[in-house]
Amino acid sequence: MDPHLLVGLVNTELRNNANSLDDLCKTHGVDEEALVDRLAGADYHFSEESGQFR
């Protein structure tokens, strides 16, 4: 999936349904490190402060 679309989906899920990045990954069976690396490759980085990828 295109990382620019993926970041939108992930941030929407974080905002609406997940308590944390860990919660989102466990709920959907996603490898957290792989997700973070995939989005970092498109220069999106997780902000603990906002709870979103920026």
C-alpha positions in Angstrom: 0.0 0.0 0.0 1.2 3.5 -0.7 2.7 4.9 2.5 0.8 8.2 2.0 -2.5 6.4 2.1 -1.3 4.1 4.9 -0.5 7.0 7.2 -4.0 8.4 6.7 -5.6 5.0 7.6 -3.3 4.5 10.6 -3.8 8.0 12.0 -7.6 7.7 11.6 -7.5 4.4 13.4 -5.3 5.9 16.2 -7.6 8.8 16.5 -10.9 6.9 16.5 -10.4 3.4 17.8 -7.0 2.7 19.3 -5.6 3.7 22.7 -2.0 3.6 21.4 0.2 2.5 18.6 0.8 -0.8 20.5 -3.0 -1.3 20.9 -3.6 -0.7 17.1 -0.9 -3.2 16.1 -2.1 -5.9 18.5 -5.7 -5.4 17.5 -4.9 -5.7 13.8 -2.1 -8.2 14.0 0.4 -5.8 12.6 4.2 -5.9 13.3 4.8 -2.5 15.0 8.4 -2.3 14.0 7.6 -3.0 10.4 4.8 -0.4 10.3 7.1 2.2 11.9 9.9 1.4 9.4 7.5 1.5 6.4 6.2 4.9 7.3 9.7 6.2 8.2 10.7 5.3 4.7 8.2 8.0 3.6 9.4 10.4 6.3 6.5 9.9 8.6 7.5 9.4 12.3 5.4 8.6 15.3 4.9 11.4 17.7 4.2 10.2 21.3 3.0 13.7 22.1 0.2 13.7 19.5 -0.3 10.0 19.2 -0.1 10.3 15.4 2.4 9.8 12.6 3.6 13.2 11.2 
